[in-house]
Amino acid sequence: MPDIAHRELREAVRKRCAGFGDDYWRDRDERHEFPWEFYNALADDGWIGIAIPEEYGGGGGGITEASILLEEIAASGAAMNGCSAIHLSIFGMNPVVKHGTPEQRERYLPSVASGQLHVSFGVTEPDAGTDTTNISTRAVRVDGGYLVRGQKIWTTKATISEKVLLLVRTTRRTEVTRPTDGMTLLLADLQDPRVDIRPIAKAGRNAVVSCEVRYDDLFVAESDRVGEEGAGFRYLLDGLNPERILLASEALGIGKAALRKAVAYANERIVFGRPIGRNQGLSFPLAQAHAQLRAAELAIRDASARYDAGLPCGEAANTAKLLAADAGYFAADRAVQTLGGMGYATEYDVERYWREARLLRLAPVSQEMALNYLAEHVLGLPRSY
């Protein structure tokens, strides 16, 4: 049986999300407008700081509680537009929770927990993609800090965020022993004249902007470096593994929302004198979707429990992301198929779920890269790239 506290968490989040129906999310997506009313409601309830320690104004929960929160938000019909409004404040700041100085925690975490400070995550680059060790954004030492020059892509919420947790190279890759050495995490300012932010036009999740960001000798104080210089990749893992677990939960939630819509339609839609859900050509795929979502949910719970217990969780996090992304997309795709032509109509919302579920097979890591991880690090097969 689920823990009582987790059941209460689910019920509370469902109650809050009930005030923001599909029409709200459809409108925000069409207008490309950030869901401020929803964001502020979650901030007032204290949900944004769910994984921030209580001493800094947070909820003191772990990635398990955060994953339940995001699953329920997605399952309400908010899908990724709702989750992406807040999830960067959870996994993006986790390296600061784990490795930041006491002064950094005091300065930033209370504002993040209250919802006043928006934070982005700057890792991906146009010419590096998932080859994180090949990033070229540089931070050069100067008096009192660093000058940052380079380019990032797919930086979520960059237009409204005050800070970005930025991965940079402080030592060139050709000058280090291991490719993962020489990278550093910085808490950089985004709303600065030396930062150029440009939104990217995309297929879905349009209520929350994704951006290309260029840094032109942006100064970052040494006091805004997270941990030791050159050890940033190791600290980054405390953002990447939770990110995979949390976005797996979002895929799970989207799948549940899509399945709920499909089942309701299959029970109500009468064709040839009977509900279409009586046809096994529709009912079996929906049952299969349920089974796949259930399996993904168990994998997510295992991964989050391992992370919260301080255990190695790379295998579990990648497995959860792999299974959940496929399960969520399958459920959304079958929902579109179940609704037929209406599944392609915006007013029924499953096409929005489908577009957003598709993204999760690409991000935060592609299905192929998750399989690469499992093949190499779990099965011991030769590295393929």
C-alpha positions in Angstrom: 0.0 0.0 0.0 1.2 3.5 -0.7 2.5 5.5 2.3 -0.2 7.6 3.9 1.8 10.8 3.5 2.1 10.0 -0.3 -1.6 9.4 -0.6 -2.3 12.7 1.1 0.2 14.4 -1.2 -1.5 13.1 -4.2 -4.9 14.2 -3.0 -3.7 17.7 -2.2 -2.1 18.1 -5.6 -5.2 16.8 -7.4 -7.3 19.2 -5.5 -5.2 22.2 -6.4 -4.9 21.1 -10.1 -8.6 20.7 -10.4 -8.9 24.4 -10.6 -6.9 24.4 -13.8 -8.6 22.3 -16.4 -7.8 21.3 -19.9 -9.3 24.6 -21.3 -6.8 26.6 -19.2 -3.8 24.6 -20.5 -5.1 24.5 -24.1 -5.4 28.3 -24.0 -1.9 28.9 -22.5 -0.4 26.5 -25.1 -2.1 28.3 -28.0 -1.1 31.7 -26.7 2.5 30.7 -25.8 1.8 32.3 -22.4 3.4 31.2 -19.2 0.9 29.8 -16.7 1.4 32.4 -14.0 -1.9 31.7 -12.1 -0.9 28.0 -11.8 2.7 28.8 -10.9 1.6 31.3 -8.2 -0.9 28.8 -6.8 1.7 26.1 -6.4 4.1 28.6 -4.9 1.4 29.7 -2.3 0.9 26.0 -1.4 4.7 25.5 -1.0 5.0 22.8 -3.7 7.8 24.5 -5.7 10.2 23.9 -2.8 9.1 20.4 -2.1 12.7 19.0 -2.3 14.4 21.9 -0.7 15.4 21.4 3.0 13.0 22.8 5.6 15.7 25.1 7.1 15.6 27.0 3.8 11.9 27.3 3.6 11.3 24.1 1.5 9.2 21.1 2.1 12.1 18.8 3.1 10.9 16.0 0.8 13.0 13.9 -1.6 12.9 13.1 -5.2 10.2 10.6 -4.5 7.8 13.3 -3.2 8.8 15.6 -6.1 8.1 12.8 -8.6 4.7 12.2 -7.2 4.0 15.9 -7.4 5.0 16.1 -11.1 3.1 12.9 -12.0 -0.1 14.3 -10.5 0.4 17.7 -12.2 0.9 16.0 -15.6 -2.0 13.6 -15.0 -4.4 16.4 -14.3 -4.1 17.4 -17.9 -1.5 20.1 -17.4 1.0 17.7 -19.0 4.5 19.2 -19.6 3.3 22.8 -19.7 2.3 22.5 -16.0 5.4 20.4 -15.0 7.9 22.5 -16.8 6.7 25.6 -15.0 8.2 24.3 -11.8 10.4 21.3 -12.3 13.7 23.2 -13.0 13.4 24.7 -9.5 13.5 21.1 -8.2 16.1 19.2 -10.2 18.0 22.3 -11.4 18.8 23.4 -7.9 19.5 20.0 -6.5 23.3 20.3 -7.1 23.1 23.5 -4.9 21.2 21.7 -2.2 23.8 18.9 -2.3 27.1 20.8 -3.0 26.5 24.5 -2.6 28.1 26.6 0.1 26.1 27.5 3.2 26.1 31.1 1.9 24.7 30.0 -1.5 22.0 28.0 0.1 21.0 30.9 2.4 21.0 33.3 -0.5 19.1 31.3 -3.2 17.1 28.4 -1.8 14.5 30.3 0.2 13.7 32.4 -2.9 13.4 29.3 -5.0 11.2 27.6 -2.5 8.9 30.6 -2.3 8.6 30.8 -6.1 10.2 34.3 -6.2 13.4 33.1 -8.0 13.2 31.4 -11.3 16.1 29.2 -12.2 17.1 27.6 -15.6 19.4 24.8 -16.4 22.1 25.4 -19.0 23.9 22.3 -20.2 23.0 21.4 -23.8 24.9 23.0 -26.7 24.2 23.1 -30.5 27.4 21.2 -31.3 27.5 18.9 -28.3 24.0 17.7 -27.7 24.1 14.7 -25.3 27.9 14.6 -25.6 28.2 16.7 -22.5 31.9 16.4 -22.2 32.3 18.1 -25.5 30.8 21.4 -24.5 32.7 24.5 -25.6 31.2 27.2 -23.4 34.3 28.5 -21.6 34.7 30.3 -18.3 38.1 32.1 -18.0 39.5 33.1 -14.6 39.6 36.9 -13.9 39.9 38.9 -10.7 37.0 37.9 -8.4 35.4 35.3 -10.7 35.0 34.2 -14.3 34.1 35.5 -17.7 31.8 33.2 -19.6 31.6 33.0 -23.4 29.6 30.5 -25.4 26.2 29.2 -26.5 23.6 27.0 -24.9 20.4 25.7 -26.5 17.1 24.4 -25.1 17.4 26.5 -22.0 13.9 26.3 -20.5 12.4 29.5 -19.0 15.4 31.6 -19.9 13.3 34.7 -20.7 11.8 34.8 -17.2 14.6 33.3 -15.1 17.0 35.4 -13.1 19.6 32.7 -12.7 20.9 29.7 -14.7 22.8 26.7 -13.3 25.4 26.8 -16.1 27.9 24.0 -17.0 31.1 25.5 -18.5 34.6 24.3 -19.3 37.3 25.9 -17.1 39.9 23.6 -18.6 39.8 22.5 -22.2 39.0 18.9 -22.9 42.4 18.4 -24.6 44.1 19.4 -21.4 42.5 17.0 -19.0 43.1 13.3 -18.2 39.4 12.3 -18.3 36.8 14.0 -20.5 34.6 14.6 -17.5 37.3 16.7 -15.8 37.7 20.4 -16.2 34.0 21.3 -16.2 32.6 23.7 -13.6 29.1 24.6 -12.4 28.2 28.3 -12.1 25.1 30.1 -10.9 25.1 32.8 -13.6 22.8 35.8 -14.1 20.5 35.6 -17.2 18.9 39.0 -17.4 22.2 40.8 -18.2 23.2 42.8 -21.3 25.9 40.3 -22.1 23.3 37.5 -22.4 21.3 37.2 -25.6 18.2 35.1 -25.3 16.1 33.9 -28.2 13.0 31.7 -28.0 12.9 28.6 -30.2 9.7 27.8 -32.2 8.6 24.3 -31.4 5.8 21.7 -31.8 4.5 21.6 -28.2 4.9 22.6 -24.6 4.5 26.2 -25.8 3.3 27.7 -22.5 6.9 27.3 -21.3 9.5 28.8 -23.5 12.7 27.0 -24.7 15.6 29.2 -25.7 18.9 29.6 -27.4 21.2 31.6 -25.1 24.5 33.2 -26.0 27.0 34.5 -23.4 29.4 37.2 -24.4 32.0 37.6 -21.6 29.4 37.4 -18.8 31.0 38.0 -15.4 30.2 35.4 -12.7 31.5 35.9 -9.2 33.6 33.2 -7.7 31.1 33.1 -4.9 28.5 31.8 -7.4 30.6 28.7 -8.3 29.0 25.5 -7.1 31.6 23.3 -5.5 35.2 23.0 -6.7 36.4 24.2 -10.0 36.7 21.4 -12.5 34.4 19.0 -10.6 31.2 20.2 -12.1 30.3 17.1 -14.0 30.2 15.1 -10.8 27.9 17.6 -9.2 25.8 17.8 -12.3 24.8 14.1 -11.8 22.8 15.3 -8.8 20.7 17.2 -11.3 20.8 14.7 -14.2 19.6 11.6 -12.4 16.8 13.4 -10.6 15.9 15.0 -13.9 15.5 11.6 -15.6 13.4 10.4 -12.7 11.2 13.5 -12.6 10.6 13.6 -16.3 9.8 9.9 -16.3 7.1 10.8 -13.8 5.8 13.5 -16.2 5.6 10.9 -19.0 3.7 8.6 -16.6 1.3 11.4 -15.8 0.7 12.3 -19.4 0.0 8.7 -20.2 -2.5 8.5 -17.4 -4.3 11.6 -18.6 -4.4 10.3 -22.1 -5.7 6.9 -21.0 -8.4 8.4 -18.9 -9.7 10.4 -21.8 -9.5 7.4 -24.2 -11.4 5.1 -21.8 -14.1 7.7 -21.2 -14.6 8.2 -25.0 -14.5 4.5 -25.7 -17.3 4.0 -23.2 -19.4 6.9 -24.5 -18.9 6.8 -28.2 -21.6 4.6 -29.9 -21.0 3.3 -33.4 -23.0 0.5 -35.0 -25.3 0.5 -32.0 -22.7 -0.2 -29.3 -19.8 1.5 -27.5 -16.5 1.4 -29.4 -14.8 0.2 -26.2 -16.4 -3.2 -26.7 -14.2 -3.8 -29.7 -11.0 -5.6 -28.8 -9.1 -3.7 -31.5 -9.5 -0.7 -29.2 -9.8 -2.2 -25.8 -6.7 -4.4 -25.9 -4.3 -1.5 -26.8 -5.8 0.6 -24.0 -5.3 -2.4 -21.6 -1.7 -2.7 -22.9 -1.2 1.0 -22.2 -2.4 0.6 -18.7 0.1 -2.3 -18.1 3.0 -0.4 -19.6 2.2 2.6 -17.4 2.0 0.4 -14.4 5.4 -1.1 -15.1 6.9 2.3 -15.6 5.5 3.5 -12.4 7.2 0.7 -10.5 10.5 1.6 -12.1 10.1 5.2 -11.2 9.4 4.4 -7.6 12.5 2.2 -7.4 14.7 4.9 -9.0 13.5 7.7 -6.7 13.8 5.5 -3.6 17.4 4.6 -4.5 18.3 8.2 -5.1 16.8 9.4 -1.9 18.6 6.7 0.0 21.9 7.8 -1.4 22.4 4.6 -3.4 23.7 4.4 -7.0 20.8 5.0 -9.3 22.1 5.5 -12.8 20.7 2.1 -14.0 17.4 2.7 -12.3 17.0 6.4 -13.5 17.8 5.5 -17.1 15.5 2.5 -17.0 12.6 4.5 -15.5 13.0 7.2 -18.1 13.2 4.7 -21.0 10.1 2.8 -19.9 8.0 5.8 -18.9 8.7 7.7 -22.1 7.7 4.8 -24.2 4.6 4.0 -22.1 3.5 7.6 -22.0 3.8 8.0 -25.7 2.1 4.7 -26.4 -0.9 5.7 -24.2 -1.2 9.1 -25.9 -0.9 7.7 -29.3 -3.6 5.1 -28.6 -5.8 7.8 -27.2 -5.6 9.7 -30.5 -6.4 6.5 -32.3 -9.3 5.7 -30.0 -10.8 9.2 -30.6 -10.3 8.9 -34.3 -10.7 12.2 -36.1 -11.6 13.9 -32.8 -8.2 12.8 -31.5 -6.6 15.2 -33.9 -8.9 18.1 -32.9 -7.5 20.5 -30.3 -10.7 20.6 -28.3 -10.3 17.0 -27.1 -6.8 17.7 -25.8 -5.3 14.3 -26.6 -3.3 15.7 -29.5 -1.7 18.1 -27.0 -0.8 15.1 -24.7 0.5 13.3 -27.8 2.8 16.2 -28.8 4.2 16.6 -25.3 4.6 12.9 -24.7 6.6 12.7 -27.9 9.1 15.2 -26.6 9.9 12.9 -23.6 11.3 10.3 -25.9 14.0 12.9 -26.9 14.5 14.7 -23.6 16.1 15.0 -21.2 18.1 12.1 -22.8 17.1 10.2 -25.9 15.9 6.6 -25.7 18.9 5.6 -27.6 21.3 7.2 -25.1 19.5 5.6 -22.2 20.0 2.2 -23.9 23.7 3.1 -24.5 24.0 3.7 -20.8 22.4 0.3 -19.9 24.4 -1.5 -22.5 27.8 -0.2 -21.4 27.4 0.4 -17.7 25.1 -2.4 -16.7 25.6 -5.1 -19.3 29.3 -4.4 -19.8 29.1 -4.2 -23.5 31.7 -2.2 -25.5 31.1 1.5 -25.7 29.4 2.3 -29.0 30.2 6.0 -29.3 
